[in-house]
């Protein structure tokens, strides 16, 4: 068994999973910003939600899902039309 080949495989897998984790983190930040844009008009709230996910990572997305407004602006508008 050649340890150089094993270390190259481990290094390659580590690089792959690190890149995947960073890409997932960035995707979560973008998704959070877009979702908050659909739920609030306040630009500060949108930015704050995205920064929370950027800084706190997985814990930030859990906090965002707990704290986000229940309905989108479109749903609020449709409900107001029905009333």
DRENDO-1510 file (C-alpha; in Angstrom, 1 decimal, always signed):
<recs>
REC; n; res; u; v; w
REC; 1; UNK; +0.0; +0.0; +0.0 .
REC; 2; UNK; +1.4; +3.3; -1.1 .
REC; 3; UNK; +0.8; +6.0; +1.6 .
REC; 4; UNK; +1.3; +8.8; -0.9 .
REC; 5; UNK; -1.7; +7.6; -2.9 .
REC; 6; UNK; -3.8; +7.3; +0.3 .
REC; 7; UNK; -2.8; +10.8; +1.5 .
REC; 8; UNK; -3.7; +12.2; -1.9 .
REC; 9; UNK; -7.2; +10.6; -1.8 .
REC; 10; UNK; -7.7; +11.9; +1.7 .
REC; 11; UNK; -6.6; +15.4; +0.7 .
REC; 12; UNK; -8.9; +15.3; -2.4 .
REC; 13; UNK; -11.9; +14.2; -0.3 .
REC; 14; UNK; -11.2; +16.9; +2.3 .
REC; 15; UNK; -11.0; +19.5; -0.4 .
REC; 16; UNK; -14.2; +18.3; -2.0 .
REC; 17; UNK; -16.2; +18.3; +1.2 .
REC; 18; UNK; -14.7; +21.7; +2.2 .
REC; 19; UNK; -15.7; +23.2; -1.1 .
REC; 20; UNK; -19.2; +21.6; -0.8 .
REC; 21; UNK; -19.6; +23.1; +2.7 .
REC; 22; UNK; -18.6; +26.6; +1.6 .
REC; 23; UNK; -20.9; +26.4; -1.5 .
REC; 24; UNK; -23.8; +25.2; +0.7 .
REC; 25; UNK; -23.2; +28.0; +3.2 .
REC; 26; UNK; -23.2; +30.6; +0.4 .
REC; 27; UNK; -26.4; +29.1; -1.0 .
REC; 28; UNK; -28.1; +29.3; +2.4 .
REC; 29; UNK; -27.1; +33.0; +2.7 .
REC; 30; UNK; -28.6; +33.8; -0.8 .
REC; 31; UNK; -31.7; +31.7; -0.1 .
REC; 32; UNK; -32.2; +33.5; +3.2 .
REC; 33; UNK; -31.9; +37.0; +1.6 .
REC; 34; UNK; -34.3; +36.1; -1.2 .
REC; 35; UNK; -36.8; +34.5; +1.2 .
REC; 36; UNK; -36.7; +37.6; +3.5 .
REC; 37; UNK; -37.1; +39.8; +0.5 .
REC; 38; UNK; -40.4; +38.0; -0.3 .
REC; 39; UNK; -41.5; +38.4; +3.4 .
REC; 40; UNK; -40.5; +42.0; +4.3 .
REC; 41; UNK; -40.0; +45.3; +2.6 .
REC; 42; UNK; -37.5; +46.5; +5.2 .
REC; 43; UNK; -34.0; +46.4; +3.6 .
REC; 44; UNK; -32.3; +46.4; +7.0 .
REC; 45; UNK; -34.2; +43.3; +8.1 .
REC; 46; UNK; -33.3; +41.5; +4.8 .
REC; 47; UNK; -29.6; +42.3; +5.3 .
REC; 48; UNK; -29.7; +41.4; +9.0 .
REC; 49; UNK; -31.2; +38.0; +8.2 .
REC; 50; UNK; -28.6; +37.3; +5.6 .
REC; 51; UNK; -25.8; +38.4; +7.9 .
REC; 52; UNK; -27.1; +36.2; +10.7 .
REC; 53; UNK; -26.9; +33.1; +8.4 .
REC; 54; UNK; -23.5; +34.2; +7.1 .
REC; 55; UNK; -22.0; +34.6; +10.6 .
REC; 56; UNK; -23.7; +31.8; +12.5 .
REC; 57; UNK; -24.0; +29.3; +9.6 .
REC; 58; UNK; -26.3; +26.3; +10.4 .
REC; 59; UNK; -27.4; +27.8; +13.7 .
REC; 60; UNK; -28.2; +31.1; +11.8 .
REC; 61; UNK; -30.5; +29.3; +9.4 .
REC; 62; UNK; -32.3; +27.5; +12.2 .
REC; 63; UNK; -32.8; +30.9; +14.0 .
REC; 64; UNK; -34.0; +32.5; +10.8 .
REC; 65; UNK; -36.5; +29.7; +10.2 .
REC; 66; UNK; -37.8; +30.2; +13.8 .
REC; 67; UNK; -38.0; +34.0; +13.6 .
REC; 68; UNK; -39.1; +34.7; +10.0 .
REC; 69; UNK; -42.5; +36.1; +9.2 .
REC; 70; UNK; -45.1; +33.5; +8.6 .
REC; 71; UNK; -46.5; +34.7; +5.4 .
REC; 72; UNK; -45.0; +36.4; +2.3 .
REC; 73; UNK; -46.0; +39.8; +1.1 .
REC; 74; UNK; -48.0; +38.3; -1.8 .
REC; 75; UNK; -49.9; +36.1; +0.7 .
REC; 76; UNK; -50.7; +39.2; +2.8 .
REC; 77; UNK; -51.8; +41.1; -0.3 .
REC; 78; UNK; -54.1; +38.2; -1.3 .
REC; 79; UNK; -55.6; +38.0; +2.2 .
REC; 80; UNK; -56.3; +41.7; +2.2 .
REC; 81; UNK; -58.1; +41.4; -1.1 .
REC; 82; UNK; -60.2; +38.6; +0.2 .
REC; 83; UNK; -61.2; +40.7; +3.2 .
</recs>
